[in-house]
Amino acid sequence: MFRQQIRLALLAGGIVAATGWTVCANDCCQPAPCAPTMRTVRVKEWVPEKYETTRTVYRTEQRQENYTAYRCETVQEQRTRTCVVNHYVPCQVEKCRTVCEKVPCVQQRTTYKTVWKCVPETKCVRKCVDKGHYECKEVPCGPSCLDKLHKLCHRNDCCEPCPQECAPRTKTVKCWVPCPTWEEHTCTVMKRVCERCPVTCQVNTCKTVTRQEKYMCTVNKCVPECKTVCETVCVQKRVPYQACRTVCVCVPCTERVTCCRMVCHEVEKQVPCPAPAPCPAPCATSCCESSPCHSHGHRCGGCGGCGHKLFHRSHDCGGCGGCGGGCS
């Protein structure tokens, strides 16, 4: 709606501007500007309008209803059925089997016998020999028993000791001086060697011999038998009963409401016309009448307030000598 009003206002303004330009074109050579004029235009406006109407709505209501429900009950029934029963009956059957027997026999075999022999062996023996000798040496000897007894008996004497010490007593001892020497010599020894010699001999052994023999055995044979059996079984049955439940139902309902709508009205408005711009320089009568523009039905370009220039912008008739501007 707002856009439509803008379009109508622009259209009215354009009409008024064209009218003003035509009026101004008759007086373009006058120095005074054109006076603003008012014009009445009809404009469409959208106005809100309230009105009362009737509408149908749905409301949810709870209702009680009866329905038929089913429950499962277990009922015992007597049923008769025919079944097959397998009985196992023993019977004698002749079968064949393979039997292994051991039979004595003599076989020739080659075995190895262990024999011990003495074999001479020459080897080199290394021996350490002590080639030492005896030598006589002077070695110090300890005090004798008389000296020890004399010292023991006179240990509390206050006499002074001898000013000069006696020389130590020695004795001659025969000592062995070792001189180890390694000697090598060759000797022959008897070495015992074990040898395995093959020997052929007769051996008593048993070999396995297979044979087939028949025997009687007892097996159970399956014999089917048909018989009638009466049994009690439990059966599930559906029993109907009446029950009550609450359900939600949508019920149509009519009500009065007040609504608002937009209505289009034509309104008259006073619209001011745009004032023309004054001419920059007044045109002479001879200029406007004798110019080439008048011969072609155009206005002079020197009159700045004329609106004719807007619609004849592409025409060029030369220049107006008195106005000082070009025509368009």
MOTAZI-V831455 format. One record per residue. OMEGA is omega in radians with two decimals (none if undefined). Layout:
omega:OMEGA
omega:OMEGA
//
This chain:
omega:-3.13
omega:3.12
omega:3.13
omega:3.09
omega:3.12
omega:3.13
omega:-3.13
omega:3.14
omega:3.12
omega:3.14
omega:3.14
omega:3.11
omega:3.12
omega:3.13
omega:-3.13
omega:3.13
omega:3.12
omega:3.10
omega:3.13
omega:3.11
omega:3.14
omega:3.12
omega:-3.12
omega:-3.12
omega:3.14
omega:-3.09
omega:-3.08
omega:-3.12
omega:3.11
omega:-3.12
omega:-3.08
omega:3.11
omega:3.13
omega:-3.14
omega:3.12
omega:3.14
omega:3.12
omega:-3.12
omega:3.13
omega:3.12
omega:3.10
omega:-3.08
omega:3.08
omega:3.11
omega:3.11
omega:-3.05
omega:3.07
omega:-3.13
omega:3.13
omega:-3.14
omega:3.13
omega:-3.13
omega:-3.14
omega:3.11
omega:-3.13
omega:3.11
omega:-3.13
omega:3.09
omega:-3.12
omega:3.11
omega:3.11
omega:-3.13
omega:3.07
omega:3.11
omega:3.12
omega:3.13
omega:-3.12
omega:3.11
omega:-3.12
omega:3.05
omega:-3.10
omega:3.09
omega:3.13
omega:-3.10
omega:3.11
omega:3.13
omega:3.07
omega:-3.13
omega:3.13
omega:3.13
omega:3.13
omega:-3.12
omega:3.14
omega:-3.12
omega:3.14
omega:3.08
omega:3.11
omega:-3.10
omega:3.11
omega:3.11
omega:-3.13
omega:-3.12
omega:3.10
omega:-3.14
omega:3.14
omega:-3.13
omega:-3.14
omega:-3.08
omega:3.09
omega:-3.14
omega:3.06
omega:-3.11
omega:3.13
omega:3.13
omega:3.13
omega:-3.13
omega:3.12
omega:-3.09
omega:3.10
omega:3.13
omega:3.13
omega:-3.11
omega:-3.11
omega:-3.12
omega:3.11
omega:-3.14
omega:3.07
omega:-3.07
omega:3.10
omega:-3.10
omega:3.14
omega:-3.14
omega:-3.11
omega:-3.09
omega:3.11
omega:-3.04
omega:3.12
omega:-3.10
omega:3.13
omega:3.14
omega:3.14
omega:-3.13
omega:-3.13
omega:3.07
omega:3.13
omega:-3.11
omega:3.05
omega:-3.12
omega:3.09
omega:3.13
omega:-3.11
omega:3.12
omega:3.14
omega:-3.11
omega:3.12
omega:3.12
omega:3.11
omega:-3.14
omega:3.14
omega:3.13
omega:-3.13
omega:-3.11
omega:-3.08
omega:-3.12
omega:3.14
omega:3.12
omega:3.14
omega:3.11
omega:-3.11
omega:3.11
omega:-3.11
omega:3.13
omega:-3.14
omega:3.12
omega:-3.14
omega:3.11
omega:-3.13
omega:-3.13
omega:3.12
omega:3.08
omega:-3.12
omega:-3.10
omega:3.10
omega:-3.07
omega:3.11
omega:3.11
omega:-3.08
omega:3.05
omega:-3.11
omega:-3.12
omega:3.10
omega:3.14
omega:3.12
omega:3.08
omega:-3.09
omega:3.13
omega:3.13
omega:-3.13
omega:3.10
omega:-3.10
omega:-3.11
omega:-3.06
omega:3.12
omega:3.12
omega:3.10
omega:-3.09
omega:3.11
omega:-3.12
omega:3.08
omega:-3.10
omega:3.10
omega:-3.06
omega:3.06
omega:-3.10
omega:3.14
omega:3.09
omega:-3.07
omega:3.14
omega:3.12
omega:3.09
omega:3.14
omega:3.09
omega:3.14
omega:3.14
omega:3.14
omega:3.12
omega:-3.12
omega:3.13
omega:3.10
omega:-3.12
omega:-3.11
omega:-3.13
omega:3.12
omega:-3.13
omega:3.13
omega:3.10
omega:-3.12
omega:-3.08
omega:3.05
omega:-3.06
omega:3.13
omega:-3.12
omega:3.09
omega:-3.06
omega:3.07
omega:3.13
omega:3.11
omega:-3.10
omega:3.13
omega:3.05
omega:-3.12
omega:3.13
omega:-3.13
omega:-3.14
omega:3.14
omega:-3.12
omega:3.10
omega:-3.08
omega:3.07
omega:-3.08
omega:3.08
omega:-3.11
omega:-3.13
omega:-3.13
omega:3.12
omega:-3.14
omega:3.08
omega:-3.09
omega:3.13
omega:3.12
omega:-3.13
omega:-3.10
omega:-3.14
omega:3.11
omega:3.05
omega:-3.08
omega:3.08
omega:-3.13
omega:3.07
omega:-3.10
omega:3.12
omega:3.08
omega:3.12
omega:-3.12
omega:3.12
omega:3.12
omega:3.14
omega:3.13
omega:3.12
omega:3.12
omega:3.14
omega:-3.12
omega:3.08
omega:-3.11
omega:3.13
omega:-3.13
omega:-3.06
omega:-3.08
omega:-3.05
omega:-3.10
omega:3.12
omega:-3.10
omega:-3.11
omega:3.11
omega:3.12
omega:3.13
omega:-3.13
omega:3.07
omega:-3.13
omega:3.14
omega:-3.13
omega:3.13
omega:-3.03
omega:-3.09
omega:-3.10
omega:3.09
omega:-3.13
omega:-3.14
omega:-3.10
omega:-3.06
omega:-3.14
omega:-3.07
omega:-3.04
omega:-3.11
omega:3.13
omega:-3.11
omega:-3.13
omega:3.14
omega:3.07
omega:-3.08
omega:-3.07
omega:-3.04
omega:-3.11
omega:3.12
omega:3.13
omega:3.10
omega:3.10
omega:none
//
